[in-house]
Amino acid sequence: MKIRFSRSMLAALFACSITTAQAADKTLIYCSSASPAGFDIAQYAAVTDSEASAATVYNGLVAFKRGSTEVIPALAEKWDISADGLVYTFHLRRGVKFHTTRFFTPTRELTADDVVYTFERMMSKEHPFRKAYPADFPYFTDMGLDKNLKSVEKVDDHTVKFTLHNLDASFVQNMAMSFAIIHSREYMEKLLADGTPELINQQPLGTGPFVFQRYQKDAQIRFKANKDYWNKEDGPLVDNLVFAITKDSAVAAQKLKAGECHIAYSPLPADIELLKKDPNIKILSAPGFNVGYVYYNTEKGPLRNPQVRVALDMAINKPAIIKAVYGGLGVLAHGPMPTSQWSYDETIKSRPHDLDKARELLVQAGYPDGFDLGLWALPVARLHNSRLTAELIQADWAKIGVRVKLNTYEWAEYLKRARQGSHDVIMVGWVGDNGDPDNWLGNLLACRSVGGSNFSRFCHKPMDELLNKAKRLTDKEERTRLYKEAQAIFHEQMPMSPIATALQSVPMSNKVDGFRINPFGIYQFFGVSLK
């Protein structure tokens, strides 16, 4: 007897077999928002890139405790700081194994050689790997480490000494960030010998909780649990991890409801209301440590003039954007940092929405008839910067005679062109990385970060002097005073318009256990299990 199956029956059987297999091997599926720009995380600064590499494949010398801003030991068991604050000595954990993958089998464990090789590559353009595979490292440069890090030396196989030119109050916190992950020198030298150094950006290999398997652009990234992971207390609790790349947040919400993924990236307000009604889904929430901005390229045309930038800022109806875009999940941002960041100046308030005053400022600046402007809208779904936000700003600026053309690019290209300064105005948000004010003001507004995350290309000497001085102090009260002065200059110069701080909301299946919201916005999957 022949049994005939319809297409729908075959599809159902196929879906059932996948679900059964995943249940048997405990596969955790995350609906992520975009393809990573690459896996060599030191080249990039986006949350999307950190999630796909630093939070899965790699470790740094130190790390942030899960769900916290507290710095804890990682590949370094402990560290010492010299009396003058210029020398940091890290003592490496013993017995840490690099991943064994289909493309590389290591012959030794982690040593000081790996640490030195990793950092010397970022420090010197003459480093052999960097000469073979030229790359820029925006975070390393934005925080001034390219100039302040004097040397990284091997003391013995398990001890490394970092020496600074000047004091850096945030150095240990910076070392816990994604850019500071440690590569295998042996693997990198093998890539050099094979003439394929660029594969470091396509085939990542580290010491982290998950081992990279394969990647299909705009489709999925697959990892397996690292069974030899050194951290037995906070290691992988599932067998496999899959990033199902889903650019549309509404589609991600539907996939979560359908059981096609276990965790979805931050949804839009309408999606949250839909998900709240599903008894199989829970939503974790936490105060946001983020700000959504509109950056003005201060090197271009009318945008060179602070009066013009203030006029554009006053023309944006921020409360209307927060209501339409953020729903109940956002609050007005008054300055370049969120209110929870220490040294935040509560006396500085966002200018009121005032079209008449905005027109008056444009006339004073010499633009009575307005001008033409390009505005780049974010190509990936983020609560702080949706396409609707761009359209609302376009309509607001039209009321003061500023004619706006909207544009966008694929995510990696968007960031690449932004660092080159190709834009007039661009929408990008920022999530704090380490809890230090310099991570906001220095990374986004200092001269050293032009060409990196300073998308306004803003280089203002009075403000820069304050930022550089504050970074070299350890007195928190004095640093706070200097950062407040810098915020006052920001308010006068307005190189970018802060819009809002978004509440962090993470929807997930009730089957997920152990997930903790990261204050820096990066989803982490070690220590997470499926019931």
MIROMAR-13735 format. One record per residue: x negated, y negated, z of N, C-alpha, C in turn. Coordinates in steps of 0.001 Angstrom, whole numbers, plus 500000, padded with zeros to 6 digits. Layout:
! residues N
XYZXYZXYZ/...
This chain:
! residues 531
499150501192500000500000500000500000499114498757500000/499400497812499103498646496568499027499293495509499920/498468494832500646498974493732501473498573492423500820/499540491571500543499274490286499899499351489159500924/498375488269500836498341487124501744498529485837500954/499353484984501471499498483656500869498309482806501273/498125481640500597497023480733500944497156480253502381/498366479955502804498581479454504167498233480524505190/498557481827504874498224482911505793496719483102505893/496041483015504745494592483158504742493933482026505526/494436480795505351493886479638506070494060479812507566/495236480335507963495516480533509384494585481601509971/494385482689509203493493483746509659492059483236509794/491634482413508801490289481859508827490096480949510037/491073480076510279491013479161511429490982479948512726/491778481026512772491825481856513979490478482515514236/489839482997513152488552483662513319487493482694513810/487535481434513296486579480426513747486793480122515210/488074479921515591488396479595516978487956480714517912/488210481973517494487839483126518314486322483202518474/485600482970517365484138483024517424483588481933518322/484174480731518199483699479617519016483979479858520492/485119480456520777485455480743522171484482481759522750/484085482740521885483184483787522361481798483240522650/481320482302521785479957481812521991479905480427522636/481033479944523103481091478645523790480455477536522956/481137477145521900480700476051521038481456474785521411/480728473752521785481305472454522125481270471577520880/482426471039520497482523470232519276482845468786519638/482021467886519131482165466456519391482486465744518080/483618465052518030483961464224516876483199462907516994/482062462823516308481223461619516367481653460630515286/481193459378515416481743458314514576481016458080513264/479764458524513156479002458214511945477801459127511826/477268459192510618476009459918510415474869459110511016/473921459767511643472770459030512166471943458467511016/471300457329511264470411456770510248469205457675510054/468879458446511094467770459387511043467574459987512418/466629460934512536466410461629513805465107461209514490/464318460381513820463100459842514436463527458600515209/464040458820516414464813457814517125464055456522517392/462737456545517476461979455315517727462165454294516605/462610454759515424462850453848514306464187453126514409/465058453569515312466439453096515297466882452589516665/468035451906516669468500451315517926469981451552518183/470670452296517306472112452475517454472441453662518364/473584453562519043474063454639519906474215455933519110/474721455820517884474926456988517023473636457782516838/472528457066516679471240457722516466470725458359517756/470909457663518874470460458203520165471199459482520521/472505459514520265473292460699520588472804461925519829/472417461715518574472049462838517710470619463306517893/469828462581518702468429462986518856467959462867520306/467869461629520813467314461437522159468139462127523236/469459462161523062470327462739524086470492464247523943/469930464813522902470106466242522647468763466973522513/467938466515521570466732467244521181465514466899522033/465468465683522551464236465185523156464367464873524648/463199464629525259463087464083526621462044462984526619/462156462065527578461106461089527826460378461442529107/459419460619529473458699460838530732459638460676531920/460541459704531807461562459477532833462914459395532127/463984459411532913465327459387532336466266458644533280/467441458348532769468487457818533631469323458987534140/469598458968535414470447459993536012471787460013535288/472327461187535052473594461297534310474669460426534936/475280459553534109476346458692534579475886457529535429/474568457209535399474027456196536297472952455375535591/472559454256536219471435453455535731470167453741536527/470230454736537417469081455090538254468049455869537446/466776455450537537465695456134536837465208457317537675/465113458480537032464678459699537708463561460367536902/462789461266537520461734461974536783462318462840535662/461550463005534599461931463916533513460686464723533140/460045464427532017458823465158531679457686464818532641/457785463666533282456844463319534356457523463607535687/456871464373536524457425464710537835457396463518538781/456399462638538583456249461458539437455347460464538717/455267459244539246454388458241538684453903457295539782/452732456719539535452121455774540470451943454442539759/452046453340540527451844452002539981450714451334540751/449762450755540033448622450116540674449061448881541464/448207448428542360448532447283543219448810446020542419/448123445864541276448343444659540464449511444816539487/450160445986539474451339446207538632451042446376537159/449785446594536793449409446682535378449124448104534909/448936449045535840448602450422535463449645451388536020/450216452187535121451210453196535487450626454563535154/450543455417536144449998456762535941451114457784536091/451378458533535018452452459526535005451853460929535131/452415461726536037451969463093536273452970464039535629/452532464759534602453430465563533779453867466856534463/455096467234534148455646468506534599454922469649533866/454620470704534558453951471848533938454963472869533423/454559473597532395455393474673531885456518474239530962/456487472995530446457532472515529544457251472994528126/458236473676527538458063474253526205458731473394525135/458034473268523989458661472659522823459551473707522144/460514473230521373461469474124520714460789475023519676/461269476228519593460931477116518482462094477059517504/461823476690516265462875476511515262462541477294513998/463439477229513039463203477907511763462063477241510993/461729475967511344460702475255510592459388475078511367/459354475498512663458096475379513408458123476258514651/456985476909514919456812477692516142455608477142516898/455820476539518056454709475953518808453790477021519385/452532476648519616451572477590520202451160477171521615/451653476027522082451277475571523423452412474755524042/452285474497525342453287473716526064452921472232526037/453799471409526581453596469963526652452315469614527419/451522468689526865450336468176527556450247466664527362/449251466076527978449025464634527849448742464235526409/448196465158525609447908464850524201449174464436523448/450297465067523770451559464743523107452020463329523449/451860462955524703452262461627525155451410460551524488/450108460749524508449197459769523914449470459621522417/449627460730521714449866460710520264451174459982519949/452204460245520749453512459616520533453416458103520629/452761457604521663452719456155521879451688455458520995/450567456122520716449579455492519841450127455301518430/450999456178518021451655456010516712452442454705516669/453151454376517758453926453134517795453030451916517983/451890452102518639451003450984518955450161450530517762/449786451461516889448826451128515831449310451528514443/449240450585513519449577450878512124448495451716511450/447343451839512124446245452644511588446303454090512077/447298454407512912447443455782513381447658456694512169/446989457852512105447081458696510902448501459082510503/449361459368511481450724459751511114451498458552510569/451278457395511184451993456195510729451503455729509362/450224455952509075449709455602507745450314456511506680/450511457774507042451086458726506083452590458532505940/453234458118507040454679457900507024454954456543507684/454824455436506935455002454094507498456406453909508072/456459453338509258457743453102509910457608451945510895/458717451283511151458769450240512169459534450769513371/459248450191514539459854450660515783460483449468516514/461743449162516179462367447913516640462425447731518147/462780448773518886462851448622520334461462448355520917/460487449109520482459118448975520960458630447539520743/458992446977519573458590445611519248459462444585519954/460784444809519961461714443845520563461390443584522029/460911444601522713460595444451524135459153444030524372/458438443749523272457085443232523385456037444255523757/456390445539523708455418446568524088454292446690523068/454549446307521832453499446363520818452340445428521161/452650444364521896451614443406522297451167443613523744/452074444078524605451751444157526032451108445479526453/451323446526525676450750447827526039449297447875525560/448379447769526503446948447696526188446393449046525761/446750450103526520446235451432526185447082452522526819/447036453708526209447636454920526767446539455977526730/446106456434527913444934457297527995445243458619528691/444624459668528197444698460980528833443684461031529975/444166461269531184443280461435532343442857462894532434/443842463788532333443603465228532198444819465791531465/444908467110531331445986467704530533447379467332531015/447531466976532279448857466705532818448950465335533494/448065464413533094448092463060533655447826462042532544/448681461017532466448544459975531442448596458609532111/447695457717531678447616456376532261447999455331531221/449022454508531548449455453387530711448924452092531335/448241451278530549447719450006531046448338448852530264/448859447852530986449504446688530387448576445480530437/448779444554529514448069443273529561448684442369530629/450016442376530685450742441502531612451799442289532366/452196441778533510453272442404534277454541442520533442/455245443610533607456527443825532936457466444458533950/458391443652534474459261444102535556460175445248535148/460394445414533852461336446442533400460637447642532759/459321447801532974458571448826532246459096450240532497/459320450624533735459777451996534016461170452217533434/462063451212533571463399451336532969463292451490531450/462385450733530840462205450836529389461744452229528983/460937452848529819460409454175529504461492455256529563/462624454934530144463737455888530189464632455775528963/464347454816528085465193454580526912464855455543525777/465733455572524790465629456560523706464335456467522919/463829455258522671462644455115521826461415455798522432/461423456022523758460231456519524459460200458033524600/460980458755523807460948460224523862459576460725523387/459229461935523809457903462483523508457969463530522394/457125463325521380457015464260520258455919465293520522/455957466360519763454898467366519785453781466938518826/452614466719519358451472466372518497451179467515517520/451287468737518007451013469902517158451950469935515959/453232469666516188454213469672515097453930468536514119/453630467346514633453374466206513762452123466418512921/451099467020513502449878467280512743450097468370511691/451001469300511973451358470314510971452070469649509785/452970468698510082453648467959509012452641467168508179/451659466579508853450610465843508134449831466776507215/449451467913507752448661468881506973449442469386505760/450759469503505931451611469981504831451970468874503846/451601467634504177451939466511503302453408466117503364/454086466461504487455518466157504614455823465431505930/455114464348506254455359463672507541456767463113507683/457408462822506545458769462260506586459782463226507196/459440464507507296460374465480507866460591465264509361/459734464448509996459960464111511403461314463414511575/461780462787510491463044462056510524464228462917510088/463931464140509642464986465032509154465072466337509944/463960466755510514463898468014511268463280467739512638/464061467211513575463524466838514884463178468056515734/462105467928516514461672469012517391461149468405518684/461772468800519788461377468229521065461388469237522188/461664468757523397461708469609524591463085469582525238/464062468950524570465351468655525174466296469837525335/467515469572525830468469470637526163469048471379524965/468989470761523775469535471414522581468502471435521459/468531472511520683467600472719519569468321472406518261/467729471529517466468310471160516170468319472362515236/469467472552514538469567473631513556469689473100512133/470756472326511871470897471777510520471829470569510535/471739469824509444472499468579509323473031468429507911/474310468129507800474926467811506520475500466409506633/474942465477505880475314464068505980476824463876505829/477373463060506724478802462716506744479709463924507001/479119465027507448479922466223507720479662466740509135/478469467253509394478217467811510723476722467919511031/476432467983512335475102468303512844475286469474513798/474445470478513669474569471674514506473326471841515388/473558472150516654472501472408517614472817473712518345/471790474336518911472009475470519799471359475157521142/471827475834522178471290475592523519469822476002523597/469045475197524300467638475530524551467578476432525778/467442477717525566467433478692526663466189478575527539/465159477899527025463922477727527789463830476334528413/464970475645528509464935474259528991464393474194530417/463495473247530657462818473132531952463753472712533088/464828471973532767465723471470533811466857472467534049/466673473375534998467671474408535253468902473867535971/468760472719536627469886472150537375470844471380536487/470334470815535403471161469951534559470938470275533085/471000471545532768470717471983531413471967472227530602/471821472822529420472985473100528568473838474223529147/475157474029529153476085475032529690476983475618528611/476680475298527352477375475905526216476313476514525304/476733477391524416475775478059523533475423477215522316/476420476488521820476222475681520614476885474322520786/476332473341520093476885471986520079477011471548518627/478192471052518269478440470597516899478930469159516917/478281468307516131478774466954515893479597467016514604/480916466888514722481787466828513550481954465352513205/481248464882512185481210463452511864482552463017511285/483221462111511989484585461699511656484666460178511759/484555459484510636484434458029510647485719457318511060/486851457907510781488139457280511088488586457706512486/488745456732513393489089457069514782490463457716514883/491394457341513999492726457956514014492626459438513641/491749459742512685491538461136512278490888461906513434/489941461265514110489294461917515253490307462233516345/491243461315516581492284461543517586493161462730517192/493502462823515919494325463932515444493572465261515546/492273465234515260491467466454515363491362466909516818/491297465937517728491274466282519143492583466925519568/493680466356519122495005466917519446495174468316518860/494607468519517684494745469819517012493765470861517534/492900470470518456491930471414518997490732471638518103/490520470756517115489391470897516196488119470288516770/488252469512517820487080469061518563487470468948520034/486467468972520895486720468939522344486582467541522928/485759466716522302485514465352522765485489464453521540/486073463255521666486062462307520555485414461004521002/484803460315520043484195459028520372485269458010520736/484851456880521298485769455871521833486860455515520829/488109455755521184489216455518520265489716454078520320/490532453720519366491201452426519376492422452504520297/492947451355520740494065451365521699495260452205521263/495622452118519984496774452887519513496532454388519637/495288454798519396494942456216519510495032456681520962/494604455816521880494650456175523297496077456398523762/496977455535523341498379455687523735498943457000523210/498532457376522009498968458649521416498414459822522216/497131459749522581496476460853523277496960461014524709/497351459919525347497831459983526722499075460864526859/499820460996525788501070461770525816500841463271525672/499605463651525353499305465073525123498847465706526436/499562466710526944499201467341528221497895468120528172/497392468391526969496151469152526829494909468261526769/495132466950526894494032465991526749493932465110527992/492709464833528395492470463890529492491594462755528971/491713461597529595490929460436529171490163459885530375/488844459902530274488007459312531314487749457850530965/487759456978531977487537455552531737486541454995532736/485842453940532311484869453264533172484693451843532686/484294450920533583484040449540533151482989449512532046/483169448637531082482247448571529958480974447811530280/479864448272529711478583447579529828478168447191528415/479056446441527749478893446144526334479463444776526004/479070444245524872479649443012524335479700443152522821/480826442760522226480949442703520772480657441289520307/479813441155519279479369439828518835479659439584517357/479629438283517017479493437825515640478164437078515588/477210437623514856475864437029514777475789436066513587/475226434867513817474994433896512754473520433945512362/473240434085511079471857434087510626471345432642510666/470592432324511711470175430941511956469082430466510997/468695431310510054467713430915509042468375430495507735/469707430568507668470391430354506391471310429134506387/471142428279505370472068427199505047472655426452506230/473977426261506215474649425519507287474454426162508667/474189427460508697474074428171509973472799427817510732/471919427043510094470736426551510810471122425514511867/472270424881511652472713423774512507473538424297513692/473110424032514951473877424496516112475306423954516141/475502422732515599476844422147515559477784423015514726/477266423514513621478074424377512748478412425674513476/477428426234514165477666427490514872478687427311515994/478609426193516700479600425913517751480984425740517130/481048425070515988482331424885515301482947426231514918/482129427121514363482631428445513983483109429216515217/482357429081516311482733429753517545484090429244518050/484283427923518025485529427347518535486727427674517643/486452427962516383487545428272515459488052429702515605/487246430568516231487671431963516411488685432049517552/489836432569517261490873432755518286490590434073519011/489681434004519966489232435215520651490351435905521438/491195435169522177492303435844522875493214436614521925/493442436057520733494296436753519759493632438036519268/492307437986519072491572439184518643491632440246519735/491425439832520977491443440785522081492811441451522197/493853440675522000495209441226522081495491442186520924/495105441779519703495433442578518514494531443785518340/493262443634518698492278444685518414491997445558519636/491784444923520780491395445655521980492584446191522768/493761445619522542494912446015523348494635445695524807/494859446622525681494572446412527097493188446870527490/492307447049526509491008447659526769489842446690526614/490111445379526660489027444427526507489258443155527288/488177442497527679488252441205528366487339440222527643/487672438946527696486911437902527020485468437876527517/484535437814526583483112437698526922482723436225526858/482185435706527939481836434291528010480389434014527604/479563435037527648478149434840527336477541436056526687/476219436079526549475557437165525827475426438466526607/475800438460527910475707439669528729477060439943529374/477344441200529742478585441502530464478492441008531904/479629440829532534479672440275533892478984441169534918/478855442464534633478257443396535595476729443388535577/476130442663534617474674442598534540474137441590535557/473216442010536421472673441049537384471983439912536639/472086438724537187471628437434536634472659436800535707/473819437428535547474893436845534743475331435509535355/475498434492534524475878433159534999477389432968534883/478070433015536024479532432906536036480025431491535769/479143430500535815479571429117535604479757428784534121/479177429603533234479299429360531793480560430044531268/481406429266530619482675429782530118482749429644528602/483435430560527986483652430512526546484412429241526167/484009428594525091484704427385524649486143427725524245/487074426801524497488466427073524123488641427072522604/489628427799522155489983427807520730490544426440520364/489842425692519493490230424311519185489860424004517739/490830424132516837490579423927515409490244422475515100/490907421539515761490642420116515505489198419767515872/488755420218517018487381419953517446486388420642516505/486726421846516062485852422576515144485705421808513825/486822421278513288486768420485512046485916419229512255/486096418598513405485346417384513729483842417663513754/483452418781514326482033419144514388481467419403512992/482259420017512120481804420258510749481605418950510002/482487417985510225482340416672509598481055416012510081/480822416066511387479609415474511957478356416142511415/478450417429511124477299418177510618477095417984509113/478037417280508463477896417018507037478645417976506138/479659418662506686480433419618505891481934419331506015/482361418148505558483793417798505672484699418720504862/484158419309503789484947420208502940484662421677503213/483954421944504312483622423322504640482533423871503744/482447425184503663481422425845502843481792427306502688/481037428021501845481259429453501619480333430267502511/480833431417502926480095432239503887480390433718503640/479398434562503839479614436006503777479674436585505180/480631437427505438480787438082506741480772439590506539/479830440270507201479748441721507106480581442354508211/481480443223507812482329443949508763481703445304509061/481776445718510310481173446974510735481758448159509955/480893449049509414481398450168508618481813451386509438/481531451348510758481907452473511617482928451993512636/483765452911513097484824452545514034484251452260515411/484445451059515879484069450652517221485177449755517748/485527449928519009486565449085519577486151447620519523/484864447344519768484438445949519860484363445245518521/484382445960517413484237445312516113484920446126515014/486203445970514850486911446710513802487037445848512549/487494446447511494487749445706510246488790444619510500/489751444917511354490782443925511674490153442689512311/489147442879513154488451441735513758487896440822512678/487260441400511669486677440615510576487761439853509819/488880440503509580489968439850508839490577438696509633/490681438861510942491212437790511783490260436598511819/488962436870511884487971435791511863487985435091510513/488098435845509454488190435266508110489358434280508030/490508434667508579491684433798508568491479432565509447/490833432743510599490562431611511494489658430587510834/488588431049510199487629430118509595488209429432508364/489131430086507703489787429441506550490522428173506983/490983428139508228491738426985508735490860425756508941/489532425939508960488637424779509088487824424589507802/488271425234506716487646425037505417486466425923505117/486206426905505955485092427836505719485640429059504998/485196429223503765485716430277502895484840431527503037/485449432607503477484697433814503852484955434963502887/483863435587502464483944436822501681483501437974502575/484360438983502726484033440142503556483231441163502758/482311441811503444481476442825502800481053443845503847/480567444987503415480002445973504342479122446936503563/478412447787504288477542448801503691477638450067504527/477138451142503990477005452378504769476135452063505986/476394452744507122475846452362508422474332452160508426/473567453117507919472110452993507935471659451808507082/472293451630505946471954450518505062472349449179505681/473479449186506372473982447999507080472929447489508065/472398448392508886471402448011509886470078447622509233/469681448339508198468433448039507503468455446632506912/469547446302506224469664444974505601469777443880506658/470448444207507767470591443224508838469230442866509432/468374443859509634467044443592510181466201442766509204/466498442907507927465777442129506916466324440708506784/467482440440507410468068439104507355468834438818506081/469390439842505447470106439658504185471491439037504360/472006439023505548473372438591505825473465437093506109/474708436571506021475027435249506567475498435433508010/476588436189508133477175436481509449477440437976509507/477166438573510651477318440024510763477959440370512097/478733441438512094479370441924513311478610443149513822/478108443049515045477442444179515699477674444041517192/477892445138517865478011445109519315476717445571519959/476629445408521254475450445868521991475904446506523295/475347447657523589475572448327524862474246448328525605/474249447895526859473011447832527637472306449166527675/470965449123527648470167450349527594469506450717528908/469254449719529769468460450044530951468820449248532202/469832448397532136470254447655533321469450446408533615/468486446065532747467664444874532962468127443747532039/468143442485532522468605441372531688467809441192530396/466519441549530425465714441394529215466221442280528085/466884443362528445467442444252527428468510443543526600/469135442532527186470134441719526461469479440491525836/468929439642526690468426438358526220467153438506525400/466264439392525817465027439600525072465245440348523772/465969441456523827466184442271522624467020441571521566/467947440717522010468893440127521066468568438695520672/467729437991521479467577436558521260466146436046521301/465172436898521567463777436456521650463122436431520271/462101435605520140461362435537518871460770436889518507/460305437634519527459654438929519288460597439952518664/461924439736518805462890440729518312463497440362516962/463002439264516337463411438956514962462873440055514051/463732440615513240463350441769512425463696443079513093/464151442981514358464629444144515087466108443971515367/466453443888516655467868443768517023468335442327517157/467461441363516894467842439953516892468409439615515513/469669439983515302470287439807513989470616438346513689/470535437474514687470681436038514435469371435435513939/468287436197514078466952435713513707466670434393514421/467143434338515641467064433137516473465720433100517190/464942432044516945463631431884517587463531430442518071/463887430224519333463984428887519919462965428793521046/461925427988520845460776427973521756461143427764523227/462003426775523579462326426587525007462936427831525653/463801428514524907464420429720525449463415430869525488/462588430944524460461619432036524390460623431974525547/460212430772525896459280430623527014459895431126528321/461181430846528521461878431322529719461935432846529750/462260433452528607462398434907528534461060435605528768/460005435076528174458685435678528354458202435553529794/458467434408530419458067434202531805458828435144532738/460141435256532532460976436101533393460565437566533305/460171438000532121459801439406531907458541439778532688/457719438792532994456437439053533651456490438828535156/457682438648535698457841438444537135458489439665537777/458208439866539055458865440948539796459869440403540809/459833439092541074460757438457542009462133438337541357/463091439120541840464414439174541216465132437830541279/464975437119542377465644435823542524465119434806541510/463801434801541315463210433873540351463569434281538918/463574435564538659463986436039537332465431435627537051/466297435746538037467693435362537873467807433879537518/467031433050538197467074431607537921466678431318536472/465618431975536001465152431757534633466165432268533606/466769433418533889467750433965532948469010433103532888/469357432465533983470509431555533957470201430311533126/468969429822533205468566428706532351468649429112530877/468231430338530585468276430841529209469712430951528715/470622431371529585472029431469529194472631430099528893/472179429068529611472652427706529337472193427248527952/470943427575527597470441427232526259471217427997525192/471480429268525465472281430065524530473617429384524249/474277428920525303475597428299525163475530427027524302/474440426293524415474264425082523610473963425424522152/473134426425521943472660426760520600473610427688519829/474309428550520524475317429468519970474824430251518742/473720430996518879473252431789517741474188432947517396/475065433293518326476089434308518052477296434024518936/478439434514518515479670434336519290480032435634519997/479942435667521335480448436829522063481973436868521954/482524438033521724483981438149521602484582438795522854/484183440018523152484810440713524284483939441851524788/484219442243526013483650443463526596484748444511526647/484452445672526097485463446735525994485344447722527145/486471448190527629486518449277528597486080450564527907/485244451364528572484849452650528007485933453687528264/486421454310527220487416455371527343486962456562526511/486897457724527131486435458928526438487521459997526512/488203460279525395489229461325525387488618462698525147/489156463694525830488615465043525671489657466091526040/489408467286525605490258468416525945490170468709527443/491259469206528000491255469617529404490279470764529668/489831471412528594488882472525528739487475472041529083/487211470765528834485870470217529062485670469934530548/484541470351531063484249470132532477482828469591532621/482642468628533511481302468145533817480832466954533011/481674466444532097481251465288531300481235464034532174/480194463231532038480096461977532776479901460819531796/480627459738532018480486458571531162479133457916531418/478391457724530358477091457074530436477302455562530385/476774454800531351476995453350531343476423452667530110/475487453333529431474874452749528247475570453178526956/476694453881527079477521454194525918477113455414525124/476063456116525542475593457296524810476279458541525370/476869459346524503477488460597524948476384461638525152/476409462283526327475431463314526657476166464621526937/475614465735526450476336467001526513475651468069527353/474477467782527929473893468734528876474670468607530186/474825469705530883475631469698532103477123469747531842/477519469884530571478937469925530187479300471356529806/480420471839530336480838473214530050482265473243529520/482661474403529018484034474639528548484688475679529441/485853475367529966486569476320530812487075477474529969/
